[in-house]
């Protein structure tokens, strides 16, 4: 089962100190895949009244 986002955050913040190097790599890969999927989302989110702007605010800390 995949770790929760909270657990992924904990693993990344601790540089994987409490997990194996292999599992840390799995978590990093999983997060990279999430980032890549975000690349496809803006056009769809921009078609909604506010979702595109909400994404930009979160990602850009505006």
PDB file of N, CA, C, O and CB in Angstrom:
ATOM      1  N   UNK A   1       0.838  -1.181   0.000  1.00  0.00           N
ATOM      2  CA  UNK A   1       0.000   0.000   0.000  1.00  0.00           C
ATOM      3  C   UNK A   1       0.888   1.252   0.000  1.00  0.00           C
ATOM      4  O   UNK A   1       1.917   1.288   0.675  1.00  0.00           O
ATOM      5  CB  UNK A   1      -0.956  -0.006   1.223  1.00  0.00           C
ATOM      6  N   UNK A   2       0.494   2.251  -0.743  1.00  0.00           N
ATOM      7  CA  UNK A   2       1.263   3.489  -0.836  1.00  0.00           C
ATOM      8  C   UNK A   2       1.165   4.274   0.465  1.00  0.00           C
ATOM      9  O   UNK A   2       0.129   4.262   1.130  1.00  0.00           O
ATOM     10  CB  UNK A   2       0.773   4.346  -2.015  1.00  0.00           C
ATOM     11  N   UNK A   3       2.252   4.960   0.826  1.00  0.00           N
ATOM     12  CA  UNK A   3       2.200   5.760   2.048  1.00  0.00           C
ATOM     13  C   UNK A   3       1.306   6.977   1.843  1.00  0.00           C
ATOM     14  O   UNK A   3       1.082   7.413   0.714  1.00  0.00           O
ATOM     15  CB  UNK A   3       3.616   6.200   2.472  1.00  0.00           C
ATOM     16  N   UNK A   4       0.805   7.511   2.930  1.00  0.00           N
ATOM     17  CA  UNK A   4      -0.013   8.713   2.850  1.00  0.00           C
ATOM     18  C   UNK A   4       0.874   9.901   2.489  1.00  0.00           C
ATOM     19  O   UNK A   4       2.097   9.839   2.614  1.00  0.00           O
ATOM     20  CB  UNK A   4      -0.760   8.966   4.187  1.00  0.00           C
ATOM     21  N   UNK A   5       0.251  10.963   2.049  1.00  0.00           N
ATOM     22  CA  UNK A   5       1.014  12.171   1.736  1.00  0.00           C
ATOM     23  C   UNK A   5       1.751  12.674   2.968  1.00  0.00           C
ATOM     24  O   UNK A   5       2.873  13.173   2.878  1.00  0.00           O
ATOM     25  CB  UNK A   5       0.090  13.267   1.187  1.00  0.00           C
ATOM     26  N   UNK A   6       1.098  12.534   4.128  1.00  0.00           N
ATOM     27  CA  UNK A   6       1.743  12.969   5.370  1.00  0.00           C
ATOM     28  C   UNK A   6       3.019  12.168   5.604  1.00  0.00           C
ATOM     29  O   UNK A   6       4.056  12.731   5.952  1.00  0.00           O
ATOM     30  CB  UNK A   6       0.780  12.813   6.574  1.00  0.00           C
ATOM     31  N   UNK A   7       2.940  10.862   5.412  1.00  0.00           N
ATOM     32  CA  UNK A   7       4.113  10.012   5.622  1.00  0.00           C
ATOM     33  C   UNK A   7       5.187  10.306   4.577  1.00  0.00           C
ATOM     34  O   UNK A   7       6.375  10.326   4.899  1.00  0.00           O
ATOM     35  CB  UNK A   7       3.717   8.525   5.572  1.00  0.00           C
ATOM     36  N   UNK A   8       4.778  10.533   3.329  1.00  0.00           N
ATOM     37  CA  UNK A   8       5.752  10.897   2.299  1.00  0.00           C
ATOM     38  C   UNK A   8       6.492  12.160   2.710  1.00  0.00           C
ATOM     39  O   UNK A   8       7.712  12.240   2.569  1.00  0.00           O
ATOM     40  CB  UNK A   8       5.060  11.099   0.933  1.00  0.00           C
ATOM     41  N   UNK A   9       5.761  13.147   3.218  1.00  0.00           N
ATOM     42  CA  UNK A   9       6.370  14.394   3.673  1.00  0.00           C
ATOM     43  C   UNK A   9       7.391  14.133   4.778  1.00  0.00           C
ATOM     44  O   UNK A   9       8.501  14.665   4.757  1.00  0.00           O
ATOM     45  CB  UNK A   9       5.291  15.366   4.168  1.00  0.00           C
ATOM     46  N   UNK A  10       6.990  13.297   5.749  1.00  0.00           N
ATOM     47  CA  UNK A  10       7.896  12.966   6.853  1.00  0.00           C
ATOM     48  C   UNK A  10       9.176  12.322   6.335  1.00  0.00           C
ATOM     49  O   UNK A  10      10.272  12.667   6.777  1.00  0.00           O
ATOM     50  CB  UNK A  10       7.204  12.028   7.853  1.00  0.00           C
ATOM     51  N   UNK A  11       9.037  11.393   5.402  1.00  0.00           N
ATOM     52  CA  UNK A  11      10.203  10.698   4.846  1.00  0.00           C
ATOM     53  C   UNK A  11      11.107  11.685   4.112  1.00  0.00           C
ATOM     54  O   UNK A  11      12.327  11.644   4.275  1.00  0.00           O
ATOM     55  CB  UNK A  11       9.760   9.564   3.890  1.00  0.00           C
ATOM     56  N   UNK A  12      10.528  12.562   3.314  1.00  0.00           N
ATOM     57  CA  UNK A  12      11.326  13.531   2.569  1.00  0.00           C
ATOM     58  C   UNK A  12      12.004  14.534   3.498  1.00  0.00           C
ATOM     59  O   UNK A  12      13.167  14.882   3.291  1.00  0.00           O
ATOM     60  CB  UNK A  12      10.454  14.266   1.560  1.00  0.00           C
ATOM     61  N   UNK A  13      11.287  15.001   4.519  1.00  0.00           N
ATOM     62  CA  UNK A  13      11.861  15.975   5.449  1.00  0.00           C
ATOM     63  C   UNK A  13      13.004  15.399   6.268  1.00  0.00           C
ATOM     64  O   UNK A  13      13.905  16.130   6.680  1.00  0.00           O
ATOM     65  CB  UNK A  13      10.792  16.493   6.376  1.00  0.00           C
ATOM     66  N   UNK A  14      12.972  14.102   6.505  1.00  0.00           N
ATOM     67  CA  UNK A  14      14.044  13.469   7.285  1.00  0.00           C
ATOM     68  C   UNK A  14      15.117  12.870   6.376  1.00  0.00           C
ATOM     69  O   UNK A  14      15.995  12.146   6.846  1.00  0.00           O
ATOM     70  CB  UNK A  14      13.465  12.378   8.196  1.00  0.00           C
ATOM     71  N   UNK A  15      15.051  13.170   5.079  1.00  0.00           N
ATOM     72  CA  UNK A  15      15.982  12.599   4.099  1.00  0.00           C
ATOM     73  C   UNK A  15      16.011  11.083   4.160  1.00  0.00           C
ATOM     74  O   UNK A  15      17.034  10.460   3.878  1.00  0.00           O
ATOM     75  CB  UNK A  15      17.383  13.144   4.324  1.00  0.00           C
ATOM     76  N   UNK A  16      14.891  10.498   4.527  1.00  0.00           N
ATOM     77  CA  UNK A  16      14.778   9.048   4.529  1.00  0.00           C
ATOM     78  C   UNK A  16      15.558   8.349   5.622  1.00  0.00           C
ATOM     79  O   UNK A  16      15.879   7.167   5.497  1.00  0.00           O
ATOM     80  CB  UNK A  16      15.215   8.530   3.234  1.00  0.00           C
ATOM     81  N   UNK A  17      15.868   9.066   6.696  1.00  0.00           N
ATOM     82  CA  UNK A  17      16.667   8.483   7.779  1.00  0.00           C
ATOM     83  C   UNK A  17      16.020   7.265   8.422  1.00  0.00           C
ATOM     84  O   UNK A  17      16.724   6.394   8.933  1.00  0.00           O
ATOM     85  CB  UNK A  17      16.920   9.518   8.832  1.00  0.00           C
ATOM     86  N   UNK A  18      14.698   7.189   8.405  1.00  0.00           N
ATOM     87  CA  UNK A  18      14.015   6.088   9.092  1.00  0.00           C
ATOM     88  C   UNK A  18      13.487   5.002   8.154  1.00  0.00           C
ATOM     89  O   UNK A  18      12.705   4.144   8.565  1.00  0.00           O
ATOM     90  CB  UNK A  18      12.874   6.635   9.897  1.00  0.00           C
ATOM     91  N   UNK A  19      13.921   5.045   6.887  1.00  0.00           N
ATOM     92  CA  UNK A  19      13.521   4.015   5.925  1.00  0.00           C
ATOM     93  C   UNK A  19      14.756   3.563   5.147  1.00  0.00           C
ATOM     94  O   UNK A  19      15.805   4.205   5.194  1.00  0.00           O
ATOM     95  CB  UNK A  19      12.413   4.549   4.953  1.00  0.00           C
ATOM     96  N   UNK A  20      14.614   2.456   4.438  1.00  0.00           N
ATOM     97  CA  UNK A  20      15.749   1.982   3.641  1.00  0.00           C
ATOM     98  C   UNK A  20      15.999   2.935   2.475  1.00  0.00           C
ATOM     99  O   UNK A  20      15.110   3.680   2.061  1.00  0.00           O
ATOM    100  CB  UNK A  20      15.494   0.541   3.118  1.00  0.00           C
ATOM    101  N   UNK A  21      17.206   2.896   1.965  1.00  0.00           N
ATOM    102  CA  UNK A  21      17.559   3.734   0.823  1.00  0.00           C
ATOM    103  C   UNK A  21      16.672   3.408  -0.378  1.00  0.00           C
ATOM    104  O   UNK A  21      16.257   4.299  -1.118  1.00  0.00           O
ATOM    105  CB  UNK A  21      19.042   3.549   0.458  1.00  0.00           C
ATOM    106  N   UNK A  22      16.393   2.128  -0.558  1.00  0.00           N
ATOM    107  CA  UNK A  22      15.537   1.697  -1.667  1.00  0.00           C
ATOM    108  C   UNK A  22      14.131   2.281  -1.526  1.00  0.00           C
ATOM    109  O   UNK A  22      13.567   2.783  -2.499  1.00  0.00           O
ATOM    110  CB  UNK A  22      15.469   0.157  -1.728  1.00  0.00           C
ATOM    111  N   UNK A  23      13.563   2.218  -0.316  1.00  0.00           N
ATOM    112  CA  UNK A  23      12.212   2.739  -0.113  1.00  0.00           C
ATOM    113  C   UNK A  23      12.191   4.257  -0.260  1.00  0.00           C
ATOM    114  O   UNK A  23      11.230   4.813  -0.792  1.00  0.00           O
ATOM    115  CB  UNK A  23      11.681   2.331   1.269  1.00  0.00           C
ATOM    116  N   UNK A  24      13.237   4.930   0.205  1.00  0.00           N
ATOM    117  CA  UNK A  24      13.338   6.378   0.033  1.00  0.00           C
ATOM    118  C   UNK A  24      13.296   6.715  -1.458  1.00  0.00           C
ATOM    119  O   UNK A  24      12.627   7.664  -1.868  1.00  0.00           O
ATOM    120  CB  UNK A  24      14.642   6.925   0.685  1.00  0.00           C
ATOM    121  N   UNK A  25      14.013   5.934  -2.261  1.00  0.00           N
ATOM    122  CA  UNK A  25      13.994   6.141  -3.707  1.00  0.00           C
ATOM    123  C   UNK A  25      12.607   5.951  -4.298  1.00  0.00           C
ATOM    124  O   UNK A  25      12.217   6.668  -5.220  1.00  0.00           O
ATOM    125  CB  UNK A  25      14.964   5.198  -4.378  1.00  0.00           C
ATOM    126  N   UNK A  26      11.861   4.985  -3.769  1.00  0.00           N
ATOM    127  CA  UNK A  26      10.487   4.750  -4.228  1.00  0.00           C
ATOM    128  C   UNK A  26       9.624   5.972  -3.922  1.00  0.00           C
ATOM    129  O   UNK A  26       8.836   6.407  -4.762  1.00  0.00           O
ATOM    130  CB  UNK A  26       9.890   3.481  -3.557  1.00  0.00           C
ATOM    131  N   UNK A  27       9.775   6.521  -2.720  1.00  0.00           N
ATOM    132  CA  UNK A  27       8.986   7.695  -2.330  1.00  0.00           C
ATOM    133  C   UNK A  27       9.347   8.886  -3.214  1.00  0.00           C
ATOM    134  O   UNK A  27       8.457   9.595  -3.685  1.00  0.00           O
ATOM    135  CB  UNK A  27       9.219   8.043  -0.836  1.00  0.00           C
ATOM    136  N   UNK A  28      10.632   9.114  -3.443  1.00  0.00           N
ATOM    137  CA  UNK A  28      11.066  10.221  -4.296  1.00  0.00           C
ATOM    138  C   UNK A  28      10.497  10.051  -5.705  1.00  0.00           C
ATOM    139  O   UNK A  28      10.021  11.017  -6.302  1.00  0.00           O
ATOM    140  CB  UNK A  28      12.614  10.303  -4.344  1.00  0.00           C
ATOM    141  N   UNK A  29      10.542   8.847  -6.230  1.00  0.00           N
ATOM    142  CA  UNK A  29       9.994   8.575  -7.559  1.00  0.00           C
ATOM    143  C   UNK A  29       8.494   8.839  -7.601  1.00  0.00           C
ATOM    144  O   UNK A  29       7.988   9.411  -8.566  1.00  0.00           O
ATOM    145  CB  UNK A  29      10.284   7.131  -7.970  1.00  0.00           C
ATOM    146  N   UNK A  30       7.790   8.425  -6.563  1.00  0.00           N
ATOM    147  CA  UNK A  30       6.345   8.627  -6.498  1.00  0.00           C
ATOM    148  C   UNK A  30       6.015  10.126  -6.503  1.00  0.00           C
ATOM    149  O   UNK A  30       5.083  10.556  -7.181  1.00  0.00           O
ATOM    150  CB  UNK A  30       5.760   7.949  -5.236  1.00  0.00           C
ATOM    151  N   UNK A  31       6.777  10.907  -5.751  1.00  0.00           N
ATOM    152  CA  UNK A  31       6.541  12.353  -5.699  1.00  0.00           C
ATOM    153  C   UNK A  31       6.867  12.987  -7.051  1.00  0.00           C
ATOM    154  O   UNK A  31       6.145  13.874  -7.507  1.00  0.00           O
ATOM    155  CB  UNK A  31       7.389  13.007  -4.577  1.00  0.00           C
ATOM    156  N   UNK A  32       7.941  12.545  -7.689  1.00  0.00           N
ATOM    157  CA  UNK A  32       8.272  13.070  -9.026  1.00  0.00           C
ATOM    158  C   UNK A  32       7.142  12.793 -10.015  1.00  0.00           C
ATOM    159  O   UNK A  32       6.817  13.644 -10.842  1.00  0.00           O
ATOM    160  CB  UNK A  32       9.590  12.448  -9.543  1.00  0.00           C
ATOM    161  N   UNK A  33       6.551  11.619  -9.932  1.00  0.00           N
ATOM    162  CA  UNK A  33       5.428  11.286 -10.814  1.00  0.00           C
ATOM    163  C   UNK A  33       4.246  12.212 -10.568  1.00  0.00           C
ATOM    164  O   UNK A  33       3.564  12.610 -11.512  1.00  0.00           O
ATOM    165  CB  UNK A  33       5.001   9.827 -10.613  1.00  0.00           C
ATOM    166  N   UNK A  34       3.997  12.557  -9.313  1.00  0.00           N
ATOM    167  CA  UNK A  34       2.912  13.497  -8.997  1.00  0.00           C
ATOM    168  C   UNK A  34       3.198  14.859  -9.619  1.00  0.00           C
ATOM    169  O   UNK A  34       2.299  15.498 -10.165  1.00  0.00           O
ATOM    170  CB  UNK A  34       2.732  13.636  -7.463  1.00  0.00           C
ATOM    171  N   UNK A  35       4.448  15.299  -9.535  1.00  0.00           N
ATOM    172  CA  UNK A  35       4.830  16.588 -10.115  1.00  0.00           C
ATOM    173  C   UNK A  35       4.630  16.560 -11.628  1.00  0.00           C
ATOM    174  O   UNK A  35       4.110  17.519 -12.198  1.00  0.00           O
ATOM    175  CB  UNK A  35       6.299  16.931  -9.771  1.00  0.00           C
ATOM    176  N   UNK A  36       5.033  15.483 -12.277  1.00  0.00           N
ATOM    177  CA  UNK A  36       4.857  15.365 -13.729  1.00  0.00           C
ATOM    178  C   UNK A  36       3.384  15.393 -14.120  1.00  0.00           C
ATOM    179  O   UNK A  36       3.023  15.984 -15.137  1.00  0.00           O
ATOM    180  CB  UNK A  36       5.503  14.076 -14.237  1.00  0.00           C
ATOM    181  N   UNK A  37       2.532  14.757 -13.318  1.00  0.00           N
ATOM    182  CA  UNK A  37       1.096  14.765 -13.631  1.00  0.00           C
ATOM    183  C   UNK A  37       0.521  16.173 -13.523  1.00  0.00           C
ATOM    184  O   UNK A  37      -0.418  16.516 -14.241  1.00  0.00           O
ATOM    185  CB  UNK A  37       0.333  13.812 -12.692  1.00  0.00           C
ATOM    186  N   UNK A  38       1.076  16.985 -12.634  1.00  0.00           N
ATOM    187  CA  UNK A  38       0.603  18.363 -12.507  1.00  0.00           C
ATOM    188  C   UNK A  38       0.779  19.134 -13.807  1.00  0.00           C
ATOM    189  O   UNK A  38       0.021  20.062 -14.089  1.00  0.00           O
ATOM    190  CB  UNK A  38       1.339  19.074 -11.378  1.00  0.00           C
ATOM    191  N   UNK A  39       1.765  18.757 -14.591  1.00  0.00           N
ATOM    192  CA  UNK A  39       2.026  19.431 -15.855  1.00  0.00           C
ATOM    193  C   UNK A  39       0.833  19.326 -16.800  1.00  0.00           C
ATOM    194  O   UNK A  39       0.618  20.216 -17.623  1.00  0.00           O
ATOM    195  CB  UNK A  39       3.267  18.848 -16.515  1.00  0.00           C
ATOM    196  N   UNK A  40       0.062  18.260 -16.694  1.00  0.00           N
ATOM    197  CA  UNK A  40      -1.101  18.063 -17.562  1.00  0.00           C
ATOM    198  C   UNK A  40      -2.360  18.749 -17.042  1.00  0.00           C
ATOM    199  O   UNK A  40      -3.321  18.918 -17.792  1.00  0.00           O
ATOM    200  CB  UNK A  40      -1.368  16.592 -17.728  1.00  0.00           C
ATOM    201  N   UNK A  41      -2.371  19.140 -15.788  1.00  0.00           N
ATOM    202  CA  UNK A  41      -3.589  19.635 -15.157  1.00  0.00           C
ATOM    203  C   UNK A  41      -3.984  21.082 -15.467  1.00  0.00           C
ATOM    204  O   UNK A  41      -5.181  21.339 -15.592  1.00  0.00           O
ATOM    205  CB  UNK A  41      -3.447  19.499 -13.718  1.00  0.00           C
ATOM    206  N   UNK A  42      -3.068  22.039 -15.600  1.00  0.00           N
ATOM    207  CA  UNK A  42      -3.494  23.432 -15.761  1.00  0.00           C
ATOM    208  C   UNK A  42      -4.532  23.691 -16.844  1.00  0.00           C
ATOM    209  O   UNK A  42      -5.488  24.417 -16.572  1.00  0.00           O
ATOM    210  CB  UNK A  42      -2.320  24.256 -16.045  1.00  0.00           C
ATOM    211  N   UNK A  43      -4.414  23.146 -18.057  1.00  0.00           N
ATOM    212  CA  UNK A  43      -5.456  23.436 -19.047  1.00  0.00           C
ATOM    213  C   UNK A  43      -6.856  23.000 -18.589  1.00  0.00           C
ATOM    214  O   UNK A  43      -7.834  23.719 -18.797  1.00  0.00           O
ATOM    215  CB  UNK A  43      -5.118  22.751 -20.359  1.00  0.00           C
ATOM    216  N   UNK A  44      -6.940  21.835 -17.974  1.00  0.00           N
ATOM    217  CA  UNK A  44      -8.242  21.367 -17.495  1.00  0.00           C
ATOM    218  C   UNK A  44      -8.724  22.232 -16.337  1.00  0.00           C
ATOM    219  O   UNK A  44      -9.901  22.587 -16.270  1.00  0.00           O
ATOM    220  CB  UNK A  44      -8.164  19.889 -17.062  1.00  0.00           C
ATOM    221  N   UNK A  45      -7.821  22.568 -15.432  1.00  0.00           N
ATOM    222  CA  UNK A  45      -8.214  23.378 -14.281  1.00  0.00           C
ATOM    223  C   UNK A  45      -8.573  24.798 -14.697  1.00  0.00           C
ATOM    224  O   UNK A  45      -9.443  25.416 -14.084  1.00  0.00           O
ATOM    225  CB  UNK A  45      -7.095  23.405 -13.246  1.00  0.00           C
ATOM    226  N   UNK A  46      -7.917  25.327 -15.730  1.00  0.00           N
ATOM    227  CA  UNK A  46      -8.232  26.672 -16.204  1.00  0.00           C
ATOM    228  C   UNK A  46      -9.634  26.766 -16.789  1.00  0.00           C
ATOM    229  O   UNK A  46     -10.196  27.857 -16.873  1.00  0.00           O
ATOM    230  CB  UNK A  46      -7.221  27.107 -17.238  1.00  0.00           C
ATOM    231  N   UNK A  47     -10.202  25.640 -17.193  1.00  0.00           N
ATOM    232  CA  UNK A  47     -11.559  25.675 -17.733  1.00  0.00           C
ATOM    233  C   UNK A  47     -12.591  25.851 -16.623  1.00  0.00           C
ATOM    234  O   UNK A  47     -13.755  26.135 -16.906  1.00  0.00           O
ATOM    235  CB  UNK A  47     -11.850  24.397 -18.520  1.00  0.00           C
ATOM    236  N   UNK A  48     -12.185  25.690 -15.377  1.00  0.00           N
ATOM    237  CA  UNK A  48     -13.060  25.905 -14.223  1.00  0.00           C
ATOM    238  C   UNK A  48     -12.896  27.353 -13.769  1.00  0.00           C
ATOM    239  O   UNK A  48     -11.858  27.972 -14.003  1.00  0.00           O
ATOM    240  CB  UNK A  48     -12.728  24.904 -13.054  1.00  0.00           C
ATOM    241  N   UNK A  49     -13.911  27.876 -13.130  1.00  0.00           N
ATOM    242  CA  UNK A  49     -13.912  29.275 -12.711  1.00  0.00           C
ATOM    243  C   UNK A  49     -12.709  29.639 -11.835  1.00  0.00           C
ATOM    244  O   UNK A  49     -12.116  30.699 -12.037  1.00  0.00           O
ATOM    245  CB  UNK A  49     -15.187  29.579 -11.966  1.00  0.00           C
ATOM    246  N   UNK A  50     -12.336  28.803 -10.877  1.00  0.00           N
ATOM    247  CA  UNK A  50     -11.279  29.211  -9.950  1.00  0.00           C
ATOM    248  C   UNK A  50     -10.175  28.184  -9.703  1.00  0.00           C
ATOM    249  O   UNK A  50      -9.172  28.514  -9.070  1.00  0.00           O
ATOM    250  CB  UNK A  50     -11.888  29.554  -8.662  1.00  0.00           C
ATOM    251  N   UNK A  51     -10.328  26.953 -10.182  1.00  0.00           N
ATOM    252  CA  UNK A  51      -9.357  25.918  -9.838  1.00  0.00           C
ATOM    253  C   UNK A  51      -7.951  26.194 -10.378  1.00  0.00           C
ATOM    254  O   UNK A  51      -6.966  25.927  -9.689  1.00  0.00           O
ATOM    255  CB  UNK A  51      -9.835  24.593 -10.354  1.00  0.00           C
ATOM    256  N   UNK A  52      -7.847  26.715 -11.575  1.00  0.00           N
ATOM    257  CA  UNK A  52      -6.527  27.026 -12.129  1.00  0.00           C
ATOM    258  C   UNK A  52      -5.791  28.037 -11.271  1.00  0.00           C
ATOM    259  O   UNK A  52      -4.603  27.882 -10.989  1.00  0.00           O
ATOM    260  CB  UNK A  52      -6.657  27.554 -13.550  1.00  0.00           C
ATOM    261  N   UNK A  53      -6.502  29.065 -10.861  1.00  0.00           N
ATOM    262  CA  UNK A  53      -5.894  30.089 -10.008  1.00  0.00           C
ATOM    263  C   UNK A  53      -5.532  29.523  -8.637  1.00  0.00           C
ATOM    264  O   UNK A  53      -4.489  29.869  -8.081  1.00  0.00           O
ATOM    265  CB  UNK A  53      -6.843  31.283  -9.847  1.00  0.00           C
ATOM    266  N   UNK A  54      -6.379  28.662  -8.093  1.00  0.00           N
ATOM    267  CA  UNK A  54      -6.081  28.042  -6.795  1.00  0.00           C
ATOM    268  C   UNK A  54      -4.806  27.212  -6.873  1.00  0.00           C
ATOM    269  O   UNK A  54      -3.980  27.256  -5.962  1.00  0.00           O
ATOM    270  CB  UNK A  54      -7.256  27.163  -6.332  1.00  0.00           C
ATOM    271  N   UNK A  55      -4.641  26.456  -7.954  1.00  0.00           N
ATOM    272  CA  UNK A  55      -3.423  25.661  -8.132  1.00  0.00           C
ATOM    273  C   UNK A  55      -2.202  26.574  -8.173  1.00  0.00           C
ATOM    274  O   UNK A  55      -1.201  26.301  -7.509  1.00  0.00           O
ATOM    275  CB  UNK A  55      -3.504  24.814  -9.424  1.00  0.00           C
ATOM    276  N   UNK A  56      -2.275  27.643  -8.937  1.00  0.00           N
ATOM    277  CA  UNK A  56      -1.139  28.565  -9.039  1.00  0.00           C
ATOM    278  C   UNK A  56      -0.806  29.194  -7.688  1.00  0.00           C
ATOM    279  O   UNK A  56       0.368  29.354  -7.352  1.00  0.00           O
ATOM    280  CB  UNK A  56      -1.437  29.662 -10.066  1.00  0.00           C
ATOM    281  N   UNK A  57      -1.821  29.548  -6.919  1.00  0.00           N
ATOM    282  CA  UNK A  57      -1.577  30.134  -5.602  1.00  0.00           C
ATOM    283  C   UNK A  57      -0.830  29.163  -4.696  1.00  0.00           C
ATOM    284  O   UNK A  57       0.096  29.553  -3.986  1.00  0.00           O
ATOM    285  CB  UNK A  57      -2.897  30.548  -4.950  1.00  0.00           C
ATOM    286  N   UNK A  58      -1.233  27.907  -4.723  1.00  0.00           N
ATOM    287  CA  UNK A  58      -0.582  26.905  -3.873  1.00  0.00           C
ATOM    288  C   UNK A  58       0.840  26.632  -4.347  1.00  0.00           C
ATOM    289  O   UNK A  58       1.770  26.601  -3.540  1.00  0.00           O
ATOM    290  CB  UNK A  58      -1.392  25.599  -3.860  1.00  0.00           C
ATOM    291  N   UNK A  59       1.012  26.437  -5.644  1.00  0.00           N
ATOM    292  CA  UNK A  59       2.323  26.076  -6.183  1.00  0.00           C
ATOM    293  C   UNK A  59       3.294  27.254  -6.122  1.00  0.00           C
ATOM    294  O   UNK A  59       4.478  27.074  -5.834  1.00  0.00           O
ATOM    295  CB  UNK A  59       2.186  25.584  -7.626  1.00  0.00           C
ATOM    296  N   UNK A  60       2.801  28.437  -6.389  1.00  0.00           N
ATOM    297  CA  UNK A  60       3.676  29.615  -6.447  1.00  0.00           C
ATOM    298  C   UNK A  60       3.701  30.399  -5.140  1.00  0.00           C
ATOM    299  O   UNK A  60       4.410  31.401  -5.040  1.00  0.00           O
ATOM    300  CB  UNK A  60       3.236  30.528  -7.570  1.00  0.00           C
ATOM    301  N   UNK A  61       2.944  29.966  -4.143  1.00  0.00           N
ATOM    302  CA  UNK A  61       2.859  30.661  -2.850  1.00  0.00           C
ATOM    303  C   UNK A  61       2.455  32.115  -3.005  1.00  0.00           C
ATOM    304  O   UNK A  61       2.993  32.989  -2.326  1.00  0.00           O
ATOM    305  CB  UNK A  61       4.186  30.582  -2.123  1.00  0.00           C
ATOM    306  N   UNK A  62       1.518  32.375  -3.891  1.00  0.00           N
ATOM    307  CA  UNK A  62       1.058  33.750  -4.113  1.00  0.00           C
ATOM    308  C   UNK A  62      -0.076  34.089  -3.181  1.00  0.00           C
ATOM    309  O   UNK A  62      -0.595  35.205  -3.221  1.00  0.00           O
ATOM    310  CB  UNK A  62       0.620  33.952  -5.561  1.00  0.00           C
TER     311      UNK A  62
END
